[in-house]
């Protein structure tokens, strides 16, 4: 938006250029602009000038309009008038359409667009429909680590995520595989895959269901299944910052690689927190936290956490480098294995939609 003094200065410059254009705007401060009317939409006139580009002028600052080129005008009553526009003074307009001359007042014009442009209301409606349409997005990531010398170590990880998201719901498929060797001995061999569906019945509140399968022979887990359902809530929903939490109930089944250990199944709770923060043009922070305790024994629980900073490689988000760390904590691991696994990683991500 621009003030009246600025409009007066721009109008003076237009007069100095002396280049008559297709349309003329008379402003409430008495100054005049010459150029081309691009559109009128949501109370703003978009007016193209040869000396200052396209200006956005509030309609309350526009006193009169005329155009030698064909313009389409939609009035508050829904009538569309098409043709050159002449001013009859004091905001009264005459439109010379092929079927005859029609008259209206400038303050009754709701929308306008020039020849070659599209109806702004139609464009806005299509944009709103596009926002509602479900869209697929995909991410594939890989990281490899290794060292030799005092300690020979090799590690690799593969990750994928496929998400179908609309304005009110989200379907997500995900999985990852992690493998690591230290001094020729396997120290990590984990495979995880899952699916989650979230539906929002209000702008912030929704419900979710989740199913996750896992196999980790190194931790003694031959098969683990976690089923969960509950409520989800958007604490923050902004263009550059999203914080979403969930709480529900779960059912966990575990079968162990040790033949002496019996399979177990038990109900539990399911809590989660997800953060996506675009803190700068060059980077964003993504973080997720899951906490799954047993109902029968709150001392038996799983915690999964991962946080990373995404740095785009190049001018797009097609290739991204993620630097981060991940934690897996099992309060009652099988055998004499450690409760906490911590991984530091540099991950190359391929993103497309």
BAPA-846981 format. One record per residue (C-alpha): x, y negated, z negated; residue in three letters; residue number from 1. Coordinates in pm, 1 decimal. Example, Ala and Ser with C-alpha at 12.3 -4.5 7.8 and 13.67 -1.06 7.14 Angstrom:
BEGIN
east, north, up, residu, num
1230.0, 450.0, -780.0, ALA, 1;
1367.0, 106.0, -714.0, SER, 2;
END
This chain:
BEGIN
east, north, up, residu, num
0.0, 0.0, 0.0, UNK, 1;
119.7, -356.1, 62.6, UNK, 2;
26.0, -688.8, -94.9, UNK, 3;
-133.5, -993.1, 66.8, UNK, 4;
188.6, -1194.0, 74.5, UNK, 5;
366.8, -910.7, 250.6, UNK, 6;
82.7, -879.6, 501.7, UNK, 7;
101.2, -1253.3, 569.8, UNK, 8;
475.9, -1231.4, 634.5, UNK, 9;
431.0, -933.7, 864.5, UNK, 10;
155.1, -1114.4, 1053.0, UNK, 11;
383.4, -1413.8, 1104.6, UNK, 12;
652.0, -1186.2, 1246.1, UNK, 13;
393.3, -1033.4, 1479.4, UNK, 14;
304.8, -1377.9, 1607.1, UNK, 15;
670.3, -1455.6, 1669.7, UNK, 16;
703.8, -1139.6, 1875.4, UNK, 17;
413.1, -1254.4, 2087.7, UNK, 18;
333.1, -905.5, 2204.1, UNK, 19;
-43.2, -856.1, 2223.2, UNK, 20;
-140.1, -500.3, 2141.3, UNK, 21;
-452.0, -294.4, 2184.4, UNK, 22;
-613.2, -377.8, 1847.9, UNK, 23;
-637.0, -670.9, 1609.7, UNK, 24;
-692.3, -670.3, 1234.5, UNK, 25;
-800.3, -989.0, 1061.5, UNK, 26;
-714.0, -980.7, 692.8, UNK, 27;
-896.9, -1139.4, 404.3, UNK, 28;
-611.2, -1388.1, 348.9, UNK, 29;
-665.0, -1524.8, 703.3, UNK, 30;
-362.3, -1359.5, 866.0, UNK, 31;
-385.4, -1142.5, 1176.2, UNK, 32;
-208.0, -821.4, 1275.7, UNK, 33;
-179.0, -693.0, 1630.4, UNK, 34;
-100.5, -334.3, 1715.7, UNK, 35;
-281.0, -2.3, 1743.4, UNK, 36;
-538.8, 141.7, 1505.1, UNK, 37;
-431.0, 498.2, 1426.7, UNK, 38;
-710.3, 583.9, 1184.3, UNK, 39;
-924.5, 473.3, 891.9, UNK, 40;
-948.2, 737.5, 621.3, UNK, 41;
-1025.8, 737.1, 248.7, UNK, 42;
-1048.1, 358.3, 233.6, UNK, 43;
-715.7, 291.0, 406.9, UNK, 44;
-646.8, 159.1, 758.3, UNK, 45;
-338.3, 310.9, 921.2, UNK, 46;
-226.6, 43.6, 1165.5, UNK, 47;
73.7, 83.8, 1397.4, UNK, 48;
279.0, -228.6, 1473.5, UNK, 49;
575.5, -282.4, 1703.8, UNK, 50;
779.6, -459.6, 1435.1, UNK, 51;
714.2, -260.0, 1114.3, UNK, 52;
593.0, 85.0, 1215.6, UNK, 53;
266.0, 215.3, 1074.9, UNK, 54;
125.4, 13.3, 785.5, UNK, 55;
-125.1, 144.1, 530.5, UNK, 56;
-368.6, -135.1, 448.7, UNK, 57;
-653.6, -104.4, 196.0, UNK, 58;
-985.6, -166.8, 368.7, UNK, 59;
-1081.5, -424.3, 104.3, UNK, 60;
-804.3, -640.2, 253.5, UNK, 61;
-945.0, -605.9, 609.4, UNK, 62;
-1203.2, -869.6, 710.1, UNK, 63;
-1251.2, -785.8, 1078.8, UNK, 64;
-1146.7, -543.8, 1351.8, UNK, 65;
-1136.9, -539.5, 1730.2, UNK, 66;
-983.3, -297.1, 1980.0, UNK, 67;
-953.0, -303.1, 2358.2, UNK, 68;
-881.6, 70.1, 2355.9, UNK, 69;
-1141.6, 338.7, 2284.8, UNK, 70;
-1192.6, 404.2, 1914.1, UNK, 71;
-1422.9, 653.0, 1740.0, UNK, 72;
-1607.2, 515.3, 1436.3, UNK, 73;
-1807.9, 721.8, 1189.2, UNK, 74;
-2048.1, 523.3, 972.5, UNK, 75;
-2167.0, 607.7, 622.9, UNK, 76;
-2484.6, 753.1, 772.5, UNK, 77;
-2285.2, 1000.2, 982.5, UNK, 78;
-2336.7, 825.9, 1319.0, UNK, 79;
-2031.2, 838.3, 1548.1, UNK, 80;
-1974.7, 543.5, 1783.2, UNK, 81;
-1714.5, 576.7, 2059.5, UNK, 82;
-1575.5, 296.3, 2275.2, UNK, 83;
-1386.4, -34.7, 2270.8, UNK, 84;
-1469.5, -249.8, 1967.4, UNK, 85;
-1539.7, -623.1, 1974.7, UNK, 86;
-1579.4, -844.7, 1670.9, UNK, 87;
-1888.8, -1059.8, 1639.1, UNK, 88;
-1741.6, -1231.2, 1334.3, UNK, 89;
-1792.5, -1186.2, 960.4, UNK, 90;
-1733.3, -810.4, 976.7, UNK, 91;
-1993.9, -740.7, 1245.4, UNK, 92;
-1876.4, -500.1, 1516.1, UNK, 93;
-1999.2, -421.3, 1866.8, UNK, 94;
-1906.0, -86.0, 2019.6, UNK, 95;
-1939.5, -53.5, 2398.5, UNK, 96;
-2004.9, 318.8, 2439.5, UNK, 97;
-2081.3, 484.8, 2778.3, UNK, 98;
-2446.9, 523.0, 2675.8, UNK, 99;
-2490.3, 161.4, 2572.4, UNK, 100;
-2385.7, -98.7, 2320.0, UNK, 101;
-2416.4, -22.8, 1949.5, UNK, 102;
-2360.8, -246.3, 1650.3, UNK, 103;
-2245.7, -180.3, 1295.7, UNK, 104;
-2068.9, -352.9, 1010.7, UNK, 105;
-1707.0, -298.3, 917.2, UNK, 106;
-1797.4, -217.8, 555.7, UNK, 107;
-2024.3, 63.1, 686.5, UNK, 108;
-1734.3, 234.3, 869.5, UNK, 109;
-1628.3, 539.6, 671.7, UNK, 110;
-1375.9, 689.8, 914.4, UNK, 111;
-1214.7, 587.9, 1242.2, UNK, 112;
-958.2, 733.7, 1477.9, UNK, 113;
-805.8, 628.9, 1807.5, UNK, 114;
-802.4, 817.5, 2136.5, UNK, 115;
-556.8, 1105.8, 2123.1, UNK, 116;
-593.9, 1139.5, 1744.1, UNK, 117;
-811.7, 1391.5, 1561.3, UNK, 118;
-1102.0, 1318.8, 1330.7, UNK, 119;
-934.7, 1260.6, 988.6, UNK, 120;
-1222.3, 1431.3, 809.5, UNK, 121;
-1179.1, 1742.5, 1023.2, UNK, 122;
-801.6, 1739.4, 964.8, UNK, 123;
-853.8, 1703.4, 589.2, UNK, 124;
-1112.0, 1983.7, 587.8, UNK, 125;
-879.0, 2216.2, 780.2, UNK, 126;
-595.7, 2136.2, 538.5, UNK, 127;
-821.0, 2220.0, 244.2, UNK, 128;
-920.4, 2550.2, 408.3, UNK, 129;
-554.7, 2630.0, 471.7, UNK, 130;
-483.6, 2580.2, 101.4, UNK, 131;
-757.6, 2831.3, 18.2, UNK, 132;
-635.9, 3090.5, 268.6, UNK, 133;
-435.1, 3378.4, 125.6, UNK, 134;
-74.3, 3385.6, 248.9, UNK, 135;
197.8, 3648.0, 232.6, UNK, 136;
546.1, 3563.4, 110.0, UNK, 137;
841.5, 3803.1, 92.8, UNK, 138;
1173.2, 3805.8, -89.8, UNK, 139;
1454.4, 4059.7, -57.7, UNK, 140;
1767.3, 4029.5, -268.5, UNK, 141;
2096.7, 4210.5, -312.4, UNK, 142;
2396.7, 4170.6, -539.8, UNK, 143;
2720.7, 4367.6, -560.0, UNK, 144;
2984.3, 4340.1, -831.4, UNK, 145;
3315.8, 4516.1, -874.7, UNK, 146;
3655.3, 4502.0, -1039.0, UNK, 147;
3976.1, 4704.6, -1049.9, UNK, 148;
4299.8, 4697.4, -1244.6, UNK, 149;
4256.0, 4747.8, -1617.9, UNK, 150;
3895.3, 4850.9, -1558.4, UNK, 151;
3746.5, 4998.6, -1243.7, UNK, 152;
3384.8, 4893.3, -1216.2, UNK, 153;
3128.0, 4887.1, -938.4, UNK, 154;
2768.3, 4768.6, -953.2, UNK, 155;
2489.4, 4698.2, -706.1, UNK, 156;
2126.0, 4594.7, -719.7, UNK, 157;
1843.8, 4568.2, -468.2, UNK, 158;
1523.6, 4370.7, -529.2, UNK, 159;
1207.5, 4304.5, -331.8, UNK, 160;
888.5, 4109.2, -385.6, UNK, 161;
583.0, 4085.3, -160.6, UNK, 162;
308.3, 3845.4, -270.2, UNK, 163;
-32.7, 3771.9, -118.4, UNK, 164;
-154.9, 3450.6, -282.1, UNK, 165;
-457.5, 3228.0, -244.5, UNK, 166;
-600.0, 2939.9, -443.5, UNK, 167;
-774.7, 3168.1, -694.7, UNK, 168;
-591.6, 3501.2, -691.8, UNK, 169;
-255.4, 3669.1, -638.0, UNK, 170;
-152.8, 4024.4, -543.3, UNK, 171;
211.7, 4112.1, -603.1, UNK, 172;
418.9, 4419.4, -519.0, UNK, 173;
769.2, 4430.7, -665.8, UNK, 174;
1058.3, 4661.9, -730.3, UNK, 175;
1428.4, 4682.0, -802.4, UNK, 176;
1708.8, 4937.3, -810.9, UNK, 177;
2024.5, 4896.9, -1018.3, UNK, 178;
2333.4, 5117.4, -1009.1, UNK, 179;
2664.0, 5077.5, -1192.7, UNK, 180;
2981.0, 5280.9, -1247.5, UNK, 181;
3263.3, 5213.2, -1495.9, UNK, 182;
3586.4, 5414.0, -1466.9, UNK, 183;
3399.8, 5655.1, -1240.7, UNK, 184;
3127.7, 5717.3, -1497.9, UNK, 185;
2768.9, 5616.5, -1425.7, UNK, 186;
2655.1, 5345.8, -1667.3, UNK, 187;
2330.6, 5233.5, -1505.5, UNK, 188;
2082.1, 5395.6, -1269.0, UNK, 189;
1741.5, 5230.8, -1291.6, UNK, 190;
1450.6, 5231.5, -1046.5, UNK, 191;
1140.9, 5019.8, -1108.4, UNK, 192;
834.1, 4956.5, -894.7, UNK, 193;
505.9, 4790.6, -973.7, UNK, 194;
192.9, 4610.0, -860.0, UNK, 195;
4.8, 4326.9, -1031.7, UNK, 196;
-321.6, 4154.1, -944.8, UNK, 197;
-425.8, 3820.9, -1101.1, UNK, 198;
-759.9, 3647.4, -1050.6, UNK, 199;
-843.4, 3298.8, -1181.5, UNK, 200;
-1210.0, 3239.4, -1263.9, UNK, 201;
-1137.0, 2878.9, -1369.5, UNK, 202;
-859.0, 2640.3, -1271.8, UNK, 203;
-642.1, 2764.5, -1561.9, UNK, 204;
-793.5, 3085.6, -1700.8, UNK, 205;
-791.6, 3426.1, -1531.4, UNK, 206;
-745.8, 3800.7, -1577.1, UNK, 207;
-484.2, 4049.5, -1460.3, UNK, 208;
-417.0, 4420.0, -1415.4, UNK, 209;
-68.3, 4568.7, -1383.8, UNK, 210;
83.1, 4908.8, -1313.6, UNK, 211;
458.4, 4970.7, -1335.2, UNK, 212;
660.9, 5288.3, -1282.2, UNK, 213;
1021.4, 5335.3, -1393.1, UNK, 214;
1293.8, 5596.7, -1383.4, UNK, 215;
1626.7, 5556.3, -1563.1, UNK, 216;
1820.8, 5883.4, -1614.1, UNK, 217;
2107.5, 5697.9, -1782.7, UNK, 218;
1870.4, 5580.1, -2057.0, UNK, 219;
1716.7, 5926.9, -2071.2, UNK, 220;
1390.7, 5817.3, -1904.7, UNK, 221;
1281.5, 6070.1, -1645.3, UNK, 222;
953.2, 5886.5, -1592.2, UNK, 223;
785.9, 5588.3, -1756.9, UNK, 224;
445.2, 5448.2, -1667.8, UNK, 225;
301.7, 5124.9, -1805.5, UNK, 226;
-58.4, 5024.6, -1733.1, UNK, 227;
-184.3, 4690.0, -1860.1, UNK, 228;
-480.7, 4453.8, -1832.4, UNK, 229;
-575.1, 4128.3, -2000.2, UNK, 230;
-607.7, 3752.3, -1968.4, UNK, 231;
-373.5, 3502.1, -1809.1, UNK, 232;
-351.1, 3126.9, -1855.4, UNK, 233;
-184.7, 2847.6, -1658.5, UNK, 234;
-28.0, 2622.8, -1921.0, UNK, 235;
118.7, 2396.7, -1650.9, UNK, 236;
22.5, 2385.5, -1282.8, UNK, 237;
205.3, 2110.7, -1095.4, UNK, 238;
378.0, 2082.8, -759.6, UNK, 239;
728.6, 2123.0, -907.7, UNK, 240;
652.8, 2294.1, -1239.6, UNK, 241;
444.8, 2603.2, -1319.2, UNK, 242;
421.4, 2784.2, -1653.4, UNK, 243;
191.3, 3085.4, -1679.4, UNK, 244;
133.5, 3320.0, -1972.6, UNK, 245;
-57.2, 3645.9, -2016.7, UNK, 246;
-174.6, 3867.7, -2301.6, UNK, 247;
-347.8, 4204.5, -2288.8, UNK, 248;
-347.3, 4570.4, -2381.9, UNK, 249;
-131.9, 4845.7, -2230.4, UNK, 250;
-89.6, 5219.9, -2213.9, UNK, 251;
261.1, 5363.1, -2192.5, UNK, 252;
367.1, 5715.8, -2101.4, UNK, 253;
727.9, 5837.8, -2122.4, UNK, 254;
888.1, 6165.8, -2018.5, UNK, 255;
1255.0, 6220.9, -2105.0, UNK, 256;
1544.7, 6390.9, -1928.0, UNK, 257;
1637.6, 6571.8, -2250.6, UNK, 258;
1443.9, 6901.4, -2254.4, UNK, 259;
1440.7, 6887.9, -2634.7, UNK, 260;
1245.0, 6562.7, -2632.6, UNK, 261;
868.7, 6579.7, -2590.7, UNK, 262;
682.6, 6340.4, -2364.7, UNK, 263;
507.8, 6056.9, -2545.1, UNK, 264;
210.6, 5838.1, -2470.0, UNK, 265;
69.6, 5555.2, -2678.6, UNK, 266;
-138.7, 5237.8, -2650.3, UNK, 267;
27.4, 4900.3, -2682.6, UNK, 268;
3.1, 4532.2, -2622.2, UNK, 269;
131.7, 4341.5, -2320.1, UNK, 270;
261.3, 3984.4, -2327.0, UNK, 271;
427.4, 3788.6, -2048.1, UNK, 272;
553.4, 3441.2, -1966.6, UNK, 273;
661.6, 3312.3, -1622.5, UNK, 274;
829.2, 2980.9, -1543.7, UNK, 275;
901.4, 2821.9, -1204.6, UNK, 276;
1062.2, 2478.2, -1229.0, UNK, 277;
1190.8, 2278.5, -930.1, UNK, 278;
1416.3, 2054.5, -1139.5, UNK, 279;
1602.4, 1904.4, -840.5, UNK, 280;
1600.0, 1913.2, -460.6, UNK, 281;
1906.9, 2136.7, -469.1, UNK, 282;
1787.3, 2390.8, -723.3, UNK, 283;
1507.0, 2553.8, -919.9, UNK, 284;
1484.0, 2761.5, -1237.2, UNK, 285;
1282.4, 3084.7, -1238.4, UNK, 286;
1234.6, 3284.5, -1556.2, UNK, 287;
1018.7, 3577.6, -1665.4, UNK, 288;
970.5, 3745.7, -2003.4, UNK, 289;
776.5, 4065.3, -2086.3, UNK, 290;
710.6, 4202.2, -2434.4, UNK, 291;
535.1, 4537.7, -2470.3, UNK, 292;
495.1, 4660.2, -2831.8, UNK, 293;
322.4, 4980.6, -2942.2, UNK, 294;
-4.3, 4942.3, -3132.9, UNK, 295;
74.8, 5239.2, -3358.3, UNK, 296;
424.4, 5117.7, -3442.7, UNK, 297;
516.5, 4752.4, -3383.6, UNK, 298;
878.3, 4852.8, -3436.3, UNK, 299;
861.3, 5040.4, -3104.2, UNK, 300;
867.6, 4789.3, -2820.8, UNK, 301;
1025.4, 4693.7, -2487.9, UNK, 302;
1148.5, 4347.0, -2388.1, UNK, 303;
1243.4, 4252.9, -2033.0, UNK, 304;
1384.4, 3911.8, -1948.1, UNK, 305;
1538.8, 3755.1, -1639.1, UNK, 306;
1634.2, 3393.1, -1571.4, UNK, 307;
1812.9, 3246.8, -1272.4, UNK, 308;
1888.5, 2925.3, -1088.5, UNK, 309;
1801.4, 2929.6, -716.8, UNK, 310;
2028.6, 2726.5, -488.9, UNK, 311;
1921.9, 2700.9, -120.6, UNK, 312;
2195.3, 2779.1, 130.0, UNK, 313;
2153.3, 2528.0, 410.8, UNK, 314;
1862.3, 2297.2, 479.3, UNK, 315;
1584.6, 2552.8, 420.7, UNK, 316;
1484.8, 2810.9, 159.4, UNK, 317;
1534.5, 3099.9, 402.6, UNK, 318;
1862.7, 3196.8, 233.7, UNK, 319;
1899.1, 3135.5, -139.7, UNK, 320;
2171.7, 3211.2, -393.4, UNK, 321;
2043.9, 3300.6, -740.3, UNK, 322;
2279.5, 3285.4, -1038.5, UNK, 323;
2139.2, 3435.0, -1356.1, UNK, 324;
2122.8, 3696.8, -1624.5, UNK, 325;
1884.1, 3976.1, -1723.9, UNK, 326;
1814.4, 4162.0, -2047.7, UNK, 327;
1646.7, 4496.5, -2110.7, UNK, 328;
1584.2, 4579.5, -2476.5, UNK, 329;
1442.3, 4909.7, -2601.8, UNK, 330;
1392.4, 4908.8, -2979.6, UNK, 331;
1394.6, 5290.4, -2993.7, UNK, 332;
1615.0, 5423.8, -2713.2, UNK, 333;
1648.6, 5795.8, -2650.8, UNK, 334;
1954.3, 5960.1, -2805.0, UNK, 335;
2245.4, 5740.5, -2911.2, UNK, 336;
2216.7, 5489.2, -2628.2, UNK, 337;
2245.4, 5114.7, -2681.4, UNK, 338;
1926.5, 4916.5, -2736.0, UNK, 339;
2028.0, 4614.8, -2525.3, UNK, 340;
2145.3, 4599.6, -2164.6, UNK, 341;
2267.7, 4260.2, -2039.9, UNK, 342;
2345.9, 4188.5, -1675.0, UNK, 343;
2502.1, 3876.8, -1524.2, UNK, 344;
2446.9, 3847.3, -1151.3, UNK, 345;
2491.1, 3643.9, -836.6, UNK, 346;
2213.8, 3747.2, -598.4, UNK, 347;
2166.7, 3663.1, -232.2, UNK, 348;
1796.7, 3624.3, -151.2, UNK, 349;
1622.8, 3629.7, 185.4, UNK, 350;
1283.7, 3452.5, 176.6, UNK, 351;
1020.0, 3429.9, 447.1, UNK, 352;
646.9, 3373.0, 487.3, UNK, 353;
END
